[in-house]
Amino acid sequence: MNFFYKVNENIRMNDGMSMNKLSKSFSGLGISMMLLAVMMINPQTSVSGPLINAKALDGTEISSRTLAGKAYIVNFFASWCPPCRQEIPDMVELQEKYGKDGFTFIGIGFRDEEQSINDFIWEYGINYPVMIGDQAMISTFGDYIPGGLRAIPVSFVIGRDGSLITVAKGFQSREALEQLILRALETDEQRAGAVR
């Protein structure tokens, strides 16, 4: 396995993100070159997850600061999306199972109405924070996906250290979601050992 393959694998396991895309995410070539140099010294370097700073529909403040030390999955969904409707019940069950371990899902309504999302929360018994995604939030998360955030469901898996572990596009089975949660709950050392 060559060096650049390992770097790409560490940056984005599910998404196939290239160094070219990573470079476009930064505002200057100098920063990109500095990041590349750091990764050459330490190929285990991770990419920080998208920053969050919003209020959930229940009034709870959700921010990267309040989530520090927690593993979480940010799931973009909509009440009108059939695959989303299919995976939400598993997310509710898994939230119940892993919430005590320092994990949470965060739902972000994608191009949906607040009343529809509130009805959806009630209908499915969603037991984790949910917010409505505005264009700024969609753009922020979209920067981590080649071509931007255009289709749902999509889940951003964030480790306890705030690093983006992977982006899972499309419907995820209960088993796949559980594996993503377990990866998010791993420590930095455990993840580094798995990559070597």
N, CA and C atoms as a LAMMPS dump frame, in Angstrom:
ITEM: TIMESTEP
0
ITEM: NUMBER OF ATOMS
588
ITEM: BOX BOUNDS ff ff ff
-5.0000000000000000e+02 5.0000000000000000e+02
-5.0000000000000000e+02 5.0000000000000000e+02
-5.0000000000000000e+02 5.0000000000000000e+02
ITEM: ATOMS id mol type element x y z
1 1 1 N 0.859 -1.165 0
2 1 2 C 0 0 0
3 1 3 C 0.911 1.235 0
4 2 1 N 0.751 2.121 -0.981
5 2 2 C 1.623 3.283 -1.021
6 2 3 C 1.141 4.39 -0.091
7 3 1 N 2 5.385 0.115
8 3 2 C 1.727 6.466 1.063
9 3 3 C 0.438 7.221 0.73
10 4 1 N 0.26 7.633 -0.524
11 4 2 C -0.907 8.447 -0.866
12 4 3 C -2.2 7.66 -0.725
13 5 1 N -2.146 6.367 -0.969
14 5 2 C -3.326 5.544 -0.742
15 5 3 C -3.694 5.561 0.742
16 6 1 N -2.684 5.405 1.605
17 6 2 C -2.941 5.434 3.053
18 6 3 C -3.515 6.774 3.484
19 7 1 N -2.972 7.868 2.961
20 7 2 C -3.474 9.203 3.32
21 7 3 C -4.927 9.329 2.895
22 8 1 N -5.224 8.965 1.655
23 8 2 C -6.606 9.036 1.184
24 8 3 C -7.513 8.146 2.014
25 9 1 N -7.048 6.966 2.384
26 9 2 C -7.839 6.054 3.191
27 9 3 C -8.117 6.657 4.567
28 10 1 N -7.107 7.311 5.16
29 10 2 C -7.301 7.939 6.465
30 10 3 C -8.257 9.115 6.385
31 11 1 N -8.214 9.833 5.292
32 11 2 C -9.068 11.018 5.157
33 11 3 C -10.517 10.616 4.968
34 12 1 N -10.769 9.698 4.091
35 12 2 C -12.144 9.398 3.738
36 12 3 C -12.294 7.94 3.361
37 13 1 N -12.617 7.074 4.292
38 13 2 C -12.657 5.648 3.997
39 13 3 C -13.778 5.289 3.034
40 14 1 N -14.974 5.82 3.197
41 14 2 C -16.089 5.453 2.329
42 14 3 C -16.193 6.308 1.081
43 15 1 N -15.617 7.481 1.088
44 15 2 C -15.963 8.448 0.066
45 15 3 C -14.961 8.556 -1.071
46 16 1 N -13.787 7.967 -0.954
47 16 2 C -12.827 8.036 -2.036
48 16 3 C -12.339 9.447 -2.289
49 17 1 N -12.35 10.292 -1.274
50 17 2 C -11.922 11.678 -1.441
51 17 3 C -10.446 11.721 -1.81
52 18 1 N -10.087 12.532 -2.758
53 18 2 C -8.697 12.619 -3.196
54 18 3 C -8.007 13.817 -2.565
55 19 1 N -6.685 13.826 -2.622
56 19 2 C -5.935 14.975 -2.123
57 19 3 C -6.32 16.223 -2.909
58 20 1 N -6.652 16.078 -4.182
59 20 2 C -7.074 17.214 -4.991
60 20 3 C -8.31 17.868 -4.375
61 21 1 N -9.321 17.079 -3.99
62 21 2 C -10.532 17.611 -3.369
63 21 3 C -10.2 18.236 -2.024
64 22 1 N -9.33 17.585 -1.249
65 22 2 C -8.94 18.134 0.037
66 22 3 C -8.3 19.505 -0.15
67 23 1 N -7.431 19.636 -1.144
68 23 2 C -6.779 20.913 -1.403
69 23 3 C -7.781 21.996 -1.719
70 24 1 N -8.836 21.667 -2.475
71 24 2 C -9.858 22.659 -2.821
72 24 3 C -10.636 23.111 -1.6
73 25 1 N -10.646 22.291 -0.537
74 25 2 C -11.375 22.643 0.662
75 25 3 C -10.697 23.752 1.46
76 26 1 N -9.439 23.982 1.228
77 26 2 C -8.709 25.001 1.955
78 26 3 C -8.582 26.246 1.106
79 27 1 N -8.436 27.388 1.777
80 27 2 C -8.46 28.654 1.055
81 27 3 C -7.143 29.015 0.388
82 28 1 N -6.104 28.286 0.602
83 28 2 C -4.849 28.637 -0.05
84 28 3 C -3.962 27.437 -0.263
85 29 1 N -3.154 27.517 -1.29
86 29 2 C -2.239 26.434 -1.609
87 29 3 C -1.242 26.214 -0.478
88 30 1 N -0.822 27.295 0.191
89 30 2 C 0.138 27.176 1.286
90 30 3 C -0.385 26.289 2.401
91 31 1 N -1.652 26.451 2.758
92 31 2 C -2.247 25.637 3.813
93 31 3 C -2.303 24.178 3.361
94 32 1 N -2.679 23.968 2.102
95 32 2 C -2.752 22.602 1.584
96 32 3 C -1.391 21.932 1.616
97 33 1 N -0.369 22.668 1.231
98 33 2 C 0.978 22.1 1.224
99 33 3 C 1.44 21.799 2.646
100 34 1 N 1.094 22.678 3.577
101 34 2 C 1.465 22.451 4.971
102 34 3 C 0.76 21.192 5.49
103 35 1 N -0.523 21.029 5.164
104 35 2 C -1.255 19.845 5.587
105 35 3 C -0.631 18.589 4.986
106 36 1 N -0.273 18.644 3.722
107 36 2 C 0.371 17.504 3.076
108 36 3 C 1.685 17.157 3.772
109 37 1 N 2.455 18.182 4.136
110 37 2 C 3.721 17.95 4.832
111 37 3 C 3.479 17.271 6.182
112 38 1 N 2.463 17.728 6.914
113 38 2 C 2.135 17.115 8.203
114 38 3 C 1.731 15.665 7.989
115 39 1 N 0.934 15.403 6.958
116 39 2 C 0.499 14.032 6.694
117 39 3 C 1.661 13.144 6.275
118 40 1 N 2.657 13.722 5.613
119 40 2 C 3.82 12.925 5.222
120 40 3 C 4.623 12.533 6.451
121 41 1 N 4.674 13.427 7.443
122 41 2 C 5.378 13.132 8.68
123 41 3 C 4.571 12.126 9.503
124 42 1 N 3.242 12.318 9.554
125 42 2 C 2.367 11.449 10.332
126 42 3 C 1.162 11.056 9.491
127 43 1 N 1.221 9.935 8.781
128 43 2 C 0.108 9.525 7.928
129 43 3 C -1.186 9.246 8.688
130 44 1 N -1.142 9.173 10.018
131 44 2 C -2.353 8.933 10.798
132 44 3 C -3.13 10.224 11.064
133 45 1 N -2.655 11.349 10.527
134 45 2 C -3.332 12.623 10.727
135 45 3 C -4.765 12.525 10.231
136 46 1 N -5.69 13.077 11.001
137 46 2 C -7.093 12.998 10.63
138 46 3 C -7.619 14.366 10.215
139 47 1 N -8.78 14.349 9.611
140 47 2 C -9.45 15.568 9.189
141 47 3 C -10.534 15.871 10.207
142 48 1 N -10.597 17.109 10.673
143 48 2 C -11.644 17.495 11.609
144 48 3 C -12.996 17.457 10.928
145 49 1 N -13.999 17.079 11.695
146 49 2 C -15.357 17.043 11.166
147 49 3 C -15.911 18.441 10.978
148 50 1 N -16.988 18.563 10.213
149 50 2 C -17.625 19.869 10.008
150 50 3 C -18.061 20.471 11.343
151 51 1 N -17.927 21.781 11.462
152 51 2 C -18.345 22.457 12.682
153 51 3 C -19.859 22.615 12.714
154 52 1 N -20.41 22.441 13.895
155 52 2 C -21.853 22.577 14.11
156 52 3 C -22.059 23.672 15.145
157 53 1 N -23.05 24.51 14.921
158 53 2 C -23.463 25.498 15.906
159 53 3 C -24.897 25.893 15.567
160 54 1 N -25.854 25.16 16.152
161 54 2 C -27.262 25.391 15.828
162 54 3 C -28.135 24.977 17.007
163 55 1 N -29.395 25.296 16.896
164 55 2 C -30.357 24.947 17.927
165 55 3 C -31.254 23.831 17.394
166 56 1 N -31.387 22.768 18.195
167 56 2 C -32.285 21.676 17.837
168 56 3 C -33.728 22.157 17.979
169 57 1 N -34.651 21.445 17.377
170 57 2 C -36.059 21.833 17.416
171 57 3 C -36.63 21.826 18.833
172 58 1 N -36.013 21.064 19.745
173 58 2 C -36.466 21.062 21.139
174 58 3 C -35.837 22.184 21.955
175 59 1 N -35.037 23.046 21.303
176 59 2 C -34.42 24.187 21.972
177 59 3 C -33.013 23.943 22.474
178 60 1 N -32.533 22.717 22.402
179 60 2 C -31.192 22.377 22.857
180 60 3 C -30.144 22.985 21.929
181 61 1 N -29.123 23.595 22.524
182 61 2 C -28.006 24.117 21.736
183 61 3 C -27.074 22.963 21.374
184 62 1 N -26.779 22.838 20.105
185 62 2 C -25.873 21.799 19.622
186 62 3 C -24.691 22.496 18.96
187 63 1 N -23.508 22.207 19.452
188 63 2 C -22.314 22.808 18.855
189 63 3 C -21.157 21.82 18.958
190 64 1 N -20.151 22.069 18.176
191 64 2 C -18.959 21.231 18.251
192 64 3 C -18.383 21.274 19.662
193 65 1 N -18.518 22.401 20.333
194 65 2 C -18.019 22.549 21.704
195 65 3 C -18.797 21.645 22.667
196 66 1 N -20.145 21.648 22.561
197 66 2 C -20.945 20.818 23.471
198 66 3 C -20.819 19.328 23.144
199 67 1 N -20.388 19.022 21.927
200 67 2 C -20.213 17.622 21.52
201 67 3 C -18.793 17.111 21.768
202 68 1 N -17.913 17.977 22.243
203 68 2 C -16.513 17.586 22.47
204 68 3 C -16.447 16.344 23.357
205 69 1 N -15.666 15.356 22.918
206 69 2 C -15.498 14.12 23.668
207 69 3 C -16.559 13.072 23.383
208 70 1 N -17.575 13.431 22.6
209 70 2 C -18.634 12.493 22.238
210 70 3 C -18.422 11.992 20.826
211 71 1 N -18.828 10.775 20.588
212 71 2 C -18.88 10.244 19.235
213 71 3 C -20.291 10.514 18.728
214 72 1 N -20.415 10.896 17.456
215 72 2 C -21.749 11.168 16.933
216 72 3 C -21.81 10.973 15.424
217 73 1 N -23.027 10.786 14.96
218 73 2 C -23.296 10.68 13.531
219 73 3 C -24.316 11.753 13.187
220 74 1 N -23.944 12.623 12.266
221 74 2 C -24.859 13.642 11.762
222 74 3 C -25.525 13.053 10.527
223 75 1 N -26.844 12.896 10.617
224 75 2 C -27.604 12.258 9.539
225 75 3 C -28.523 13.282 8.881
226 76 1 N -28.296 13.532 7.595
227 76 2 C -29.188 14.387 6.817
228 76 3 C -30.318 13.51 6.282
229 77 1 N -31.561 13.939 6.521
230 77 2 C -32.74 13.166 6.157
231 77 3 C -33.88 14.125 5.807
232 78 1 N -34.992 13.569 5.366
233 78 2 C -36.211 14.354 5.145
234 78 3 C -37.419 13.465 5.396
235 79 1 N -38.518 14.089 5.78
236 79 2 C -39.744 13.33 6.047
237 79 3 C -40.307 12.708 4.775
238 80 1 N -39.978 13.266 3.627
239 80 2 C -40.497 12.79 2.342
240 80 3 C -39.588 11.74 1.682
241 81 1 N -38.512 11.352 2.343
242 81 2 C -37.489 10.475 1.76
243 81 3 C -37.724 9.016 2.188
244 82 1 N -38.12 8.115 1.254
245 82 2 C -38.377 6.71 1.637
246 82 3 C -37.199 5.997 2.3
247 83 1 N -35.946 6.103 1.784
248 83 2 C -34.851 5.415 2.485
249 83 3 C -34.618 5.983 3.895
250 84 1 N -34.867 7.28 4.063
251 84 2 C -34.72 7.885 5.398
252 84 3 C -35.746 7.276 6.349
253 85 1 N -36.979 7.167 5.89
254 85 2 C -38.039 6.578 6.705
255 85 3 C -37.698 5.138 7.085
256 86 1 N -36.97 4.465 6.217
257 86 2 C -36.608 3.073 6.465
258 86 3 C -35.504 2.952 7.521
259 87 1 N -34.527 3.877 7.541
260 87 2 C -33.409 3.724 8.472
261 87 3 C -33.627 4.398 9.834
262 88 1 N -34.564 5.324 9.942
263 88 2 C -34.781 6.044 11.21
264 88 3 C -35.144 5.107 12.368
265 89 1 N -36.03 4.121 12.211
266 89 2 C -36.33 3.248 13.357
267 89 3 C -35.083 2.547 13.918
268 90 1 N -34.156 2.163 13.043
269 90 2 C -32.917 1.546 13.526
270 90 3 C -32.067 2.56 14.286
271 91 1 N -32.055 3.788 13.821
272 91 2 C -31.304 4.831 14.516
273 91 3 C -31.878 5.061 15.913
274 92 1 N -33.194 5.065 16.027
275 92 2 C -33.837 5.243 17.336
276 92 3 C -33.41 4.114 18.279
277 93 1 N -33.44 2.874 17.8
278 93 2 C -33.021 1.726 18.632
279 93 3 C -31.544 1.815 19.01
280 94 1 N -30.71 2.182 18.051
281 94 2 C -29.268 2.26 18.316
282 94 3 C -28.929 3.428 19.237
283 95 1 N -29.684 4.515 19.152
284 95 2 C -29.49 5.637 20.083
285 95 3 C -29.758 5.162 21.508
286 96 1 N -30.817 4.393 21.662
287 96 2 C -31.156 3.838 22.979
288 96 3 C -30.031 2.937 23.482
289 97 1 N -29.475 2.131 22.607
290 97 2 C -28.435 1.168 22.984
291 97 3 C -27.1 1.836 23.298
292 98 1 N -26.671 2.824 22.503
293 98 2 C -25.326 3.39 22.63
294 98 3 C -25.273 4.791 23.261
295 99 1 N -26.418 5.389 23.543
296 99 2 C -26.433 6.722 24.152
297 99 3 C -25.679 6.767 25.476
298 100 1 N -25.775 5.702 26.236
299 100 2 C -25.096 5.64 27.542
300 100 3 C -23.577 5.53 27.406
301 101 1 N -23.108 5.19 26.201
302 101 2 C -21.671 5.037 25.956
303 101 3 C -21.017 6.318 25.423
304 102 1 N -21.763 7.415 25.407
305 102 2 C -21.196 8.668 24.908
306 102 3 C -21.377 8.861 23.414
307 103 1 N -22.44 8.297 22.875
308 103 2 C -22.744 8.428 21.443
309 103 3 C -24.097 9.098 21.259
310 104 1 N -24.236 9.854 20.164
311 104 2 C -25.549 10.358 19.78
312 104 3 C -25.642 10.52 18.271
313 105 1 N -26.844 10.325 17.784
314 105 2 C -27.166 10.746 16.43
315 105 3 C -27.577 12.205 16.507
316 106 1 N -27.393 12.928 15.434
317 106 2 C -27.931 14.276 15.279
318 106 3 C -28.605 14.293 13.915
319 107 1 N -29.906 14.524 13.904
320 107 2 C -30.651 14.555 12.654
321 107 3 C -30.723 15.976 12.121
322 108 1 N -30.521 16.102 10.83
323 108 2 C -30.655 17.411 10.184
324 108 3 C -31.638 17.265 9.024
325 109 1 N -32.766 17.956 9.175
326 109 2 C -33.778 17.946 8.135
327 109 3 C -33.263 18.659 6.891
328 110 1 N -33.344 17.984 5.775
329 110 2 C -32.797 18.472 4.509
330 110 3 C -33.944 18.903 3.594
331 111 1 N -33.98 20.189 3.293
332 111 2 C -34.997 20.742 2.376
333 111 3 C -36.395 20.249 2.741
334 112 1 N -36.74 20.467 3.999
335 112 2 C -38.024 20.019 4.536
336 112 3 C -38.608 21.145 5.392
337 113 1 N -39.889 21.076 5.655
338 113 2 C -40.585 22.067 6.472
339 113 3 C -40.509 21.679 7.954
340 114 1 N -40.427 22.697 8.811
341 114 2 C -40.309 22.438 10.245
342 114 3 C -41.478 21.618 10.777
343 115 1 N -42.709 21.932 10.361
344 115 2 C -43.866 21.182 10.855
345 115 3 C -43.802 19.723 10.405
346 116 1 N -43.359 19.495 9.174
347 116 2 C -43.229 18.113 8.686
348 116 3 C -42.194 17.344 9.498
349 117 1 N -41.096 18.009 9.83
350 117 2 C -40.044 17.37 10.635
351 117 3 C -40.565 17.095 12.048
352 118 1 N -41.266 18.053 12.65
353 118 2 C -41.825 17.826 13.99
354 118 3 C -42.8 16.655 13.988
355 119 1 N -43.641 16.569 12.965
356 119 2 C -44.573 15.432 12.857
357 119 3 C -43.798 14.12 12.697
358 120 1 N -42.733 14.171 11.933
359 120 2 C -41.88 12.998 11.686
360 120 3 C -41.221 12.54 12.994
361 121 1 N -40.723 13.488 13.772
362 121 2 C -40.105 13.175 15.073
363 121 3 C -41.112 12.442 15.957
364 122 1 N -42.333 12.961 16.011
365 122 2 C -43.376 12.362 16.845
366 122 3 C -43.749 10.971 16.321
367 123 1 N -43.944 10.861 14.995
368 123 2 C -44.369 9.589 14.388
369 123 3 C -43.351 8.473 14.621
370 124 1 N -42.06 8.807 14.54
371 124 2 C -41.013 7.783 14.655
372 124 3 C -40.393 7.698 16.052
373 125 1 N -40.819 8.557 16.964
374 125 2 C -40.273 8.513 18.326
375 125 3 C -38.793 8.826 18.377
376 126 1 N -38.355 9.775 17.562
377 126 2 C -36.927 10.097 17.496
378 126 3 C -36.454 10.603 18.852
379 127 1 N -35.387 9.98 19.361
380 127 2 C -34.878 10.216 20.715
381 127 3 C -33.494 10.873 20.725
382 128 1 N -33.195 11.622 19.702
383 128 2 C -31.927 12.349 19.599
384 128 3 C -32.212 13.727 19.005
385 129 1 N -31.268 14.661 19.13
386 129 2 C -31.522 16.025 18.653
387 129 3 C -31.742 16.078 17.135
388 130 1 N -32.693 16.911 16.742
389 130 2 C -33.002 17.116 15.326
390 130 3 C -33.098 18.616 15.084
391 131 1 N -32.552 19.054 13.967
392 131 2 C -32.63 20.458 13.581
393 131 3 C -32.949 20.555 12.101
394 132 1 N -33.315 21.732 11.677
395 132 2 C -33.563 21.995 10.26
396 132 3 C -32.264 22.533 9.664
397 133 1 N -31.833 21.937 8.578
398 133 2 C -30.602 22.368 7.928
399 133 3 C -30.843 23.596 7.06
400 134 1 N -30.108 24.646 7.335
401 134 2 C -30.18 25.823 6.468
402 134 3 C -29.1 25.709 5.391
403 135 1 N -29.091 26.657 4.465
404 135 2 C -28.152 26.56 3.348
405 135 3 C -26.696 26.595 3.814
406 136 1 N -26.398 27.384 4.848
407 136 2 C -25.021 27.458 5.356
408 136 3 C -24.57 26.089 5.888
409 137 1 N -25.446 25.418 6.625
410 137 2 C -25.121 24.104 7.181
411 137 3 C -24.949 23.079 6.058
412 138 1 N -25.838 23.111 5.089
413 138 2 C -25.751 22.188 3.952
414 138 3 C -24.445 22.409 3.199
415 139 1 N -24.059 23.665 3.028
416 139 2 C -22.797 23.97 2.34
417 139 3 C -21.595 23.506 3.144
418 140 1 N -21.63 23.738 4.464
419 140 2 C -20.516 23.329 5.324
420 140 3 C -20.286 21.828 5.229
421 141 1 N -21.34 21.051 5.37
422 141 2 C -21.195 19.602 5.282
423 141 3 C -20.924 19.166 3.843
424 142 1 N -21.513 19.859 2.893
425 142 2 C -21.314 19.533 1.486
426 142 3 C -19.88 19.662 1.032
427 143 1 N -19.101 20.512 1.714
428 143 2 C -17.686 20.666 1.374
429 143 3 C -16.89 19.378 1.582
430 144 1 N -17.44 18.453 2.342
431 144 2 C -16.76 17.189 2.634
432 144 3 C -17.128 16.072 1.656
433 145 1 N -17.97 16.398 0.671
434 145 2 C -18.413 15.41 -0.302
435 145 3 C -18.115 15.942 -1.703
436 146 1 N -17.425 15.171 -2.528
437 146 2 C -17.215 15.628 -3.906
438 146 3 C -18.562 15.927 -4.574
439 147 1 N -18.705 17.126 -5.102
440 147 2 C -19.958 17.526 -5.737
441 147 3 C -20.962 18.138 -4.777
442 148 1 N -20.666 18.134 -3.479
443 148 2 C -21.556 18.737 -2.496
444 148 3 C -22.633 17.784 -2.007
445 149 1 N -23.444 18.284 -1.094
446 149 2 C -24.529 17.509 -0.487
447 149 3 C -25.767 17.655 -1.366
448 150 1 N -26.041 16.623 -2.143
449 150 2 C -27.144 16.692 -3.106
450 150 3 C -28.206 15.623 -2.898
451 151 1 N -27.842 14.534 -2.259
452 151 2 C -28.779 13.429 -2.082
453 151 3 C -28.768 12.976 -0.633
454 152 1 N -29.897 12.439 -0.197
455 152 2 C -30.03 11.927 1.16
456 152 3 C -30.609 10.518 1.093
457 153 1 N -30.466 9.747 2.143
458 153 2 C -29.768 10.074 3.381
459 153 3 C -28.252 10.04 3.195
460 154 1 N -27.587 10.818 4.049
461 154 2 C -26.129 10.797 4.115
462 154 3 C -25.754 11.037 5.574
463 155 1 N -24.762 10.284 6.038
464 155 2 C -24.358 10.352 7.445
465 155 3 C -22.87 10.65 7.567
466 156 1 N -22.546 11.612 8.422
467 156 2 C -21.168 12.003 8.707
468 156 3 C -20.811 11.42 10.071
469 157 1 N -19.818 10.552 10.091
470 157 2 C -19.434 9.848 11.311
471 157 3 C -18.253 10.582 11.939
472 158 1 N -18.447 11.061 13.173
473 158 2 C -17.45 11.867 13.874
474 158 3 C -16.991 11.114 15.121
475 159 1 N -15.667 10.98 15.279
476 159 2 C -15.099 10.296 16.44
477 159 3 C -15.077 11.181 17.672
478 160 1 N -14.768 10.594 18.799
479 160 2 C -14.705 11.329 20.074
480 160 3 C -13.721 12.5 20.028
481 161 1 N -12.714 12.383 19.169
482 161 2 C -11.708 13.44 19.048
483 161 3 C -12.123 14.542 18.074
484 162 1 N -13.333 14.446 17.52
485 162 2 C -13.821 15.466 16.591
486 162 3 C -13.407 15.229 15.154
487 163 1 N -12.72 14.121 14.891
488 163 2 C -12.277 13.853 13.516
489 163 3 C -13.393 13.19 12.709
490 164 1 N -13.411 13.513 11.431
491 164 2 C -14.347 12.878 10.517
492 164 3 C -13.804 11.498 10.178
493 165 1 N -14.556 10.473 10.529
494 165 2 C -14.115 9.11 10.28
495 165 3 C -14.51 8.679 8.875
496 166 1 N -15.743 8.956 8.509
497 166 2 C -16.215 8.598 7.17
498 166 3 C -17.514 9.323 6.875
499 167 1 N -17.892 9.282 5.613
500 167 2 C -19.187 9.77 5.162
501 167 3 C -19.88 8.582 4.517
502 168 1 N -21.033 8.224 5.064
503 168 2 C -21.797 7.079 4.545
504 168 3 C -22.975 7.611 3.736
505 169 1 N -22.932 7.373 2.434
506 169 2 C -23.979 7.865 1.539
507 169 3 C -25.039 6.795 1.33
508 170 1 N -26.28 7.238 1.266
509 170 2 C -27.378 6.322 0.979
510 170 3 C -27.869 5.58 2.211
511 171 1 N -28.87 4.746 1.983
512 171 2 C -29.473 3.95 3.056
513 171 3 C -28.426 3.083 3.743
514 172 1 N -28.504 3.022 5.071
515 172 2 C -27.617 2.171 5.866
516 172 3 C -28.472 1.183 6.651
517 173 1 N -28.133 -0.088 6.568
518 173 2 C -28.84 -1.112 7.341
519 173 3 C -28.515 -0.926 8.83
520 174 1 N -29.271 -1.616 9.672
521 174 2 C -29.002 -1.552 11.112
522 174 3 C -27.582 -2.009 11.404
523 175 1 N -27.161 -3.074 10.754
524 175 2 C -25.813 -3.608 10.965
525 175 3 C -24.754 -2.599 10.539
526 176 1 N -24.96 -1.961 9.403
527 176 2 C -23.998 -0.957 8.927
528 176 3 C -23.949 0.23 9.876
529 177 1 N -25.115 0.689 10.346
530 177 2 C -25.148 1.801 11.3
531 177 3 C -24.416 1.436 12.586
532 178 1 N -24.627 0.224 13.061
533 178 2 C -23.969 -0.203 14.3
534 178 3 C -22.455 -0.241 14.122
535 179 1 N -21.982 -0.694 12.975
536 179 2 C -20.537 -0.702 12.708
537 179 3 C -19.987 0.723 12.668
538 180 1 N -20.743 1.649 12.1
539 180 2 C -20.315 3.053 12.073
540 180 3 C -20.232 3.621 13.491
541 181 1 N -21.201 3.288 14.319
542 181 2 C -21.188 3.748 15.713
543 181 3 C -19.959 3.202 16.44
544 182 1 N -19.695 1.919 16.269
545 182 2 C -18.536 1.312 16.945
546 182 3 C -17.24 1.958 16.482
547 183 1 N -17.135 2.277 15.196
548 183 2 C -15.936 2.985 14.7
549 183 3 C -15.833 4.368 15.331
550 184 1 N -16.957 5.059 15.469
551 184 2 C -16.95 6.395 16.067
552 184 3 C -16.545 6.344 17.537
553 185 1 N -16.913 5.287 18.226
554 185 2 C -16.593 5.154 19.65
555 185 3 C -15.155 4.72 19.913
556 186 1 N -14.461 4.212 18.884
557 186 2 C -13.064 3.809 19.059
558 186 3 C -12.211 5.009 19.434
559 187 1 N -11.151 4.747 20.173
560 187 2 C -10.198 5.796 20.499
561 187 3 C -9.268 6.025 19.312
562 188 1 N -8.537 7.116 19.351
563 188 2 C -7.555 7.409 18.3
564 188 3 C -6.575 6.247 18.14
565 189 1 N -6.101 5.704 19.273
566 189 2 C -5.116 4.635 19.24
567 189 3 C -5.695 3.365 18.599
568 190 1 N -6.936 3.065 18.925
569 190 2 C -7.578 1.887 18.344
570 190 3 C -7.717 2.042 16.829
571 191 1 N -8.126 3.236 16.368
572 191 2 C -8.271 3.474 14.93
573 191 3 C -6.908 3.421 14.234
574 192 1 N -5.882 3.994 14.874
575 192 2 C -4.547 3.996 14.277
576 192 3 C -4.037 2.566 14.134
577 193 1 N -4.296 1.726 15.121
578 193 2 C -3.865 0.337 15.066
579 193 3 C -4.592 -0.425 13.976
580 194 1 N -5.839 -0.091 13.711
581 194 2 C -6.624 -0.775 12.677
582 194 3 C -6.145 -0.399 11.284
583 195 1 N -5.593 0.803 11.11
584 195 2 C -5.163 1.273 9.794
585 195 3 C -3.809 0.692 9.417
586 196 1 N -2.965 0.46 10.399
587 196 2 C -1.598 -0.016 10.135
588 196 3 C -1.555 -1.356 9.506
